[in-house]
């Protein structure tokens, strides 16, 4: 009986963990309107924590330092919205032109489509079946102002949740780290766990600082090249590319789609694809050479873990999930003692190495 109980305990423990994880993700999905801006505020607070520490070293009280950082963060978001607004309204105004350009492109390929349709009908007749007739593909109408106004309270609530979480985290983060350290581990492990929180904070801040520099360079290069080929508003497109590049995979796809629309508006013929092609080349250089060379020196994570984390968080919260995916992954790996203070995979002592070295080598 004792042997049966000891063998069942790991199974029961694993089942409880799996159920808890499923429930946790279910709650995060259902309450995304609350948890998404809250987690984004926590991640933003971790990124901006070095600025708060710098202000505190200048003998500025913690409350005033947190207020200054919050003001700087809100100002940066407001500036980004002001920069993006002309581009958004330009796209809305040019939607009829985009529609006619797309129709012209479809007309060019209509002969090929008709040929394929004829072949499809002949095959269907030969097999004794008839292919289904395709209906008109009507796109939905643009949301009316009433629908937009109905969404305003939700957006404002999420902004307030984000701002409140950011401010109070910056104000009390050291106390939060100390409380979590005493709650998670024993009294002997408190200092170790608190050090891991500090390490995670430093790595995430360093990661975002490096990514910000890379994205700023990407946006500047894109703006310069778009100016050369004559696309209107190249500076705005550079800012958009730099901001959306924080969202791995999904962000570049959105930029490519936007530049295709901009090419339809501004150019004719093959030049329609030039803006998107320029960004695609720059993005390939950035993702394949620049980012691995700069990020890999500090944080080395298995690409499969990055992709899985990104897929899960995008499924949970969309673009916000894409922003927090990598910081959350880094924090979890640091708290599991996968990384050392420099972001490298930690080497295990010889006693643990036979059992865990291979797993750590595959994980990080």
ABEGO torsion letter per residue (X at the ends): XAAAAAAAAAAAAAAAAAAAAAAAAAAAAAAAAAAAAAAAAAAAAAAAAAAAAAAAAAGBBAAAAAAAAAAAAAAAAAAAAAAAAAAAAAAAAAAAAAAAAAAAAAAAAAAAAAAAAAAAAAAAAAAGBBBBBBBBBBBBBBBBAAAAAAAAAAAAAAAAAAAAAAAAAAAAAAAAAAAAAAAABBAAAAAAAAAAAAAAAAAAAAAAAAAAAAAAAAAAAAAAAAAAAGBBGAAAAAAAAAAAAABBGAAAAAAAAAAAAAAAAABBEAAAAAAAAAAAAAAAAAAAAAAAAAAAAABBBBAAAAAAAAAAAAAAAEAAAAAAAAAAAAAAAAAAGABBAAGBBBBBBAAAAAAAAAAAAAAX
